[in-house]
């Protein structure tokens, strides 16, 4: 019985504590939001600028597009500023030290990445803002950034690229919003290295070194040794085979990554792959008899039918689009 009374007393004390804390927090939110305008800059004197401190925490370099001069970066933006209207005395509100606000509820700086090439331009996730009792506002929105960067690969794989993050207010000038770097402007303590940076040493540098060593190795043999010529011939044959294999691999990969949206198969390639090569390999196709005499006629007829079907599909798509637009206009008029 005594244990039951103790448990009930503890539960009652916890409930009372939660109720009191919830009451103080609700009252604090109501007092902070009373007569608050999120369009107004948080300064007592309108002639003074709002000082915003920014720190960029680099998490990962996702990808580097050398062709389009674009770098994909995963980073966290760490903003800190002071809002004098969002300060309170902790003793009057149950010793509450901090509260949270949605990103659009209170004033926030309109800082954007100027050299962004993202379709949405601002690719950050709008997280909550933490407000402390002294008016300090802490906001950490993460995001995946696509930035334009001048990439020079002249000295690859020994090249070094420097990409800059250009942040600034989109509407305020320096007299209204003073954007300053934080104590650690760039934080790389949580940076995740990319393993691709070590691959060129294995794929490019090591083969070049081995090729050079094998070439120099032939000069160490005596001039009268008959194996000297044999070694050079063997080395030349190996180089020819490796070069041919690399060339064919590059060509096959190039064909593999081609799509109908980017490339169109030529008539010569279509005739070789669909007609002449199957006839040469004695392959059979359903409903088509491949013979040497019928190949030219089959090729011409198939090309014509393919062109006619393509034109017919285009016309059908255009007619269906016009019908949908007409029906939409009729619905709007109704």
Secondary structure, 3 states (H helix, E strand, C coil): CHHHHHHHHHHHHHHHHHHHHHHHHHHHHHHHHCCCCCCCCCCCCCCCCEEEEEEEEEEEEEEEECCCCEEEEEEEEEEEEEEEEEECCHHHHCCCCEEEECCCCCCCCCEEECCECCCCCCCECCCCEEEECEEEEEEEEEEEEEEECCCCCCCCCCCCCCCCCCEEECCCCCCCEEEEEEEEEEECCCCECCHHHHHHHHHHHHHHHHHHHHHHHHHHCCCCCCHHHHHHHHHHHHHHHHHHHHHHHHHHHHHHCCCCCCCCCCHHHHHHHHHHHHHHCCCCECCECCCCCCHHHHHHHHHHHHHHHHHHHHHHHHHHHHHHHHHHHHHHHC
